[in-house]
Every structure is written in C-alpha cells, then in structure tokens.
C-alpha cells in the first residue's frame, strides 16, 4: 500500500503567474480558488509574516476540494529568539490562532530556521518537546527547515525520530540536505527551478524527483540523496509533500503540475 504524494507551490499570489498559471482574465480574488483546484497542496506563506484569524483559516478550508492539504508556515517570530527554549509563549499563541479550523485540510506545520541558527542539542530538544501532536483534536505534523550545516549530525536525526518530526529535504545550492527518514511523512522543498526550462526542471530532473517521491511513498530509502545516518528504512509508506519554492518562481506551478503527472505514472 502506498501513501499519498502531493506536489505544490509556496503561496498563490505572484504577479508573473498571471497569464502563465492563472488565466489572464481571472479576477485576483479568485486566484486562491483556482490554485487549490489545480494543485495537490500549497505551502501558505502569509502565516509566516503575521498572525491569521480563525475565520481566515476556515475560509481557506472551505475553498479547498476534498483531498487537498495546506502546509502552514509557522510565524517567523516563533523561531526568532536566540534560545528556542524560550519561545513557548509565542509558539502557543501561534498554534492557538485558528490552525485547527483547517480540519482535515491541515498538513504539516513548517518551522523555518534562519541561516545563522546552529545545532544546539539541548535547545532543539526543548523546542521539539513544545510541538503538540494535535491542536484542538486535529492531528498536527511538524517539519523543521534547517539551513546550517551543523544540523547534519546523528544527534539531530535522533531527536527528530524521538519526537516524530520531519526535516525538510532541500534541493538547494547551499542549504544542507538531510534525507534521513524521521517521521511518517516526507517534506521536500525543491529550489532549483530554471527559467530556461518550461517545467522548471529538465526532464531528467523531474524524472529523478518523481522516482524519489514514489520511493518514499512505497516505504523505500531512495538512493542519490544525502543521509546523515545509515539507519535502514522500516518499509513504512510515507505521505510525500513536495513544493517547488524560489528558484525561477515563474516556472514553479508548471513544475508542480509536471511532477504530479509523473508520480501517477
């Protein structure tokens, strides 16, 4: 039995998408409705910059069709403190701001660390301990995006496994890639799309990531990625969330759609 592979983009508002992804005559107010019906998932950017309301989360929930899932980018202030262990109040307020209104449309919560944050085992352990497995009864999955090489160590992977949290598998020029399987899902951020490629990545690149995604969904430990530990997979199928972020942003919707077509093949 395989898990579900969802592909998507970050946000839904980007002017160059008009006429390429969005029909040129589509009202701006309808962009979100269009996006959720043409993609399997979207990573919400607005939640990173300011606190949203329960009514907003409910609106996003109602706009999405069955099977669609949002990833929620955590408020940046939650991880801005020098010591994450001191962020409990900020984290609590963010998690209580209405996320549970998404219901079954709520996917992973992404905690994006700044580039200068280095691995501190005690501090990361305290942070992970503050992340709940459910919010008002709605299951909550958590994924950390780390962007400093010091996190590429067995101690970090062990902490993630203990708390059943994932780490972003980054396809990026400088961010460390940590592909160790630590949760019941995998979260990839693919950040190398090119303007010269109509679908963002060339055919070989899309085929490679399609194979990797299908491997994860089939419980495999795909080759060709960077692992910190030698722990073999337990064969458990894992849901996959793959987002085309940054790079040549104009191409990212086409990339997400092209990858979605390949993973069902």
N, C-alpha and C positions, 0 to 999 in steps of 0.2 A: 504494500500500500504506500503510495507516495503522498507527500504533503502538497501544499499549495504554493505555487510560485507567482508572486505579484511583481510587476515592474511599473515604475512610475518616475515622477519628477519632483523637484522641490518647488512648492508654491504653484500658483496658477496665474499670477499676474506678471507679465513680461511683454512689453510692447512689441519686440521683434517676433513674437509668436503670432501676432495678428497677420493673417494672410498666408502663414505657413502652417501653423497648427490650428488656430481659430479661423473660421470663415471671416473674410474682411468685413462683412456686414453684420457680424454677431454683436449685439449690444454688450458693452463691458460688464454690465450687471449679470450677464448670462455666462460669463467665462467659466466660473466655478462649476456650474451645472453641466457645461459642455465637457470640461476636463474629467469630471468623475465618471462620465459615461463613455469615455474613450480610453481610460487607463484603469489599471487594477488597484492602484494606490497612489497617494500623494503625501509627501512629507510637508506638513504645514509649517511655513516659515513665520507667520505672524505671531505665533505663540512664543517665539524666541525673543521678540522685541518688546512685547507688552502683555500684560495680563488680559485674558479674554473673559467673557461673561458666560454663565451657564446658557443663556439664550443663544449666544453665538455658536456654542458647541452643538446645541440642539438643532440649530439651523443647518449646520454642516452635516449632521447625522441624517436629517430628513432629506437633504439634497442628494445623498449618495444612494445608488441602487444596491440591491442585495448582493453580498459578496465583496463589495468594495470596502477597503480598510484605509484609514488615515494613520500615518505615523505623526506623532506630536513632538515637535522640537521644544525641549524644556526651556523655560525662561532663562535667559543668559545670566541674570543676577544670582540664580541659584548656585552657579558654579564659579562665580567671580571672586569669592573670598579666598584669601591666601590659604586658609585651612578649610577644607571641605567639611570637616567635622563640626564646624561652627555654622553650617548652612541649614540646620534643621528647621528653623522657623521659616526661612524663605522657601525651602522645599515643600514644607507642609502647606503653606499658603497657595503655592502653585498647584499642587495636587488637588487641593480643595476648591479650586476656582471654577470647576464645572466640567472637568475632563470626563467624568462618569456619564455625562449627558450623551456622549458619543455611543454608549452602549456597545453593541457588537460591531460597531464601525471603528472602535478604538484599537489601533495596532500598537506597535512598540513606542515607548517614550524614549526619545534620543537626548542623551546628556552629552553636549559637545564641549569638550575641554579646550582651553586656549593653548596655543602652540608652546608657550613657555612653561606650562604645568608639567612637572616631572613626577615620576612614580614615587610615592611615599606609601609603603605598605600599610602602616597604621592608619593613615588618613583615608586611604581608599577603602580600607575595611570598614571604617566608621561611616563613610559615605554610603557604601553599598547596603549597610545594615539599616539605613533610613529609607530605603526604597521598598514600598509595600508590594505584596503580590496581588493585591486587589484594592480598588478605590470604590467605596460605596457598593461593594459586591461585584463590581466589574473587574474581571481579571486584568492585571497590569504586567506587561513585559517591559524590561528595561535594557537599553543598549548604550554603551559608552563609546564615544568617539574620542580617541586619544591621538595626540599629534606630536608626541615627543618620543624619541627612540628608547628612552629609559623604561617605557612600559612593555617593551618587547622582552619580557622575562618570565620565567616559570612561576614566580610568586604572584604576579598579576593574573595570569591564567588560572591559577589555583583559586584565587579569591573570586573570580568571575564564576567558576564552576560551583563553588560553595554557595553562592547567592543566586545561582541560576540566571545570571545576566549575560548578555552577549557583548561582543566588541565589534565595532564596525570593521568590516573587511574593506580596506581602502585600495582603490586603484588610482594612485596619485604619485606624482613625481617625488615628493619629499615626505609625505606622511608615512609612518611605519605601517607595514602590512602585517597584521596578526590574524591568521586564518584559523587558529585553534577553535574547535567546536566546544562551546561552554554552556549553551542553553538549548531549549527545544526549538529554536529558530535561528536563522542566519540573516544578517543585515549587511548588505553591500552598498557602498557609495562609489559609483563609477564616475571618475572626474577627469577623463582624458578625451572627451569628445572633440572632434576636429571639424572646423568649418569646411574643409575640403571634402568631407565625407557626408553625403546626403543623409545618412542614418547615423551620423555622429562617429561611430566606429566603423572600420572597414569590415568586409565580410568575414575575414579570419578572426578579427577581434570579437565580433558578435557571436560567431560560432563557438569561440573559446568560452565566453561567459555563459552562453546557453548550456554548454556541456557542464560547466562548473555548477550552475544553478540546478540542473537536473540531477547532478551527483549529490548535492546537498539534500534535495527533496527525496532522493532514494536512500538516504542514510549513509552515503559514502563520504570519504575524506578526499576531496579532489586533489589531483597532482597539479604541480605548476604554481602553487601558492606558497607563501612563506609561513611556516609554522614555528612556534617557539618551543613546543614540546613534541615528543614522539608518541603521545597517547593515541592509540588506535581508536577508530570510531566504534561505537556500540551498535551501529546499524540502525539507529532510530531515524526514521524520516523526519526532516525538519522543514517547517514553513520557511520560505525564502522571500525576503523583501529586497529588491534591487532598484536603486534610484540612480538616475543619471543627473548629476549635480555639477554645476560650474562647467569648466572647460568651455567649449563653444555652446553656450546655453541655447542659441537659436536651434540647434540640432537635437536637443535632449528629448523633446516629445517624440520625434521620429525614431530616436534610438530606443526609447522605452517601448514603443509600439512594435518595432522590428524585433526586439529581444522577446517580447511576449509571443510573437508569431513563431519564433524559433523554438521556444521551450515546449510548445504544444506539439511540435513535430516529432 
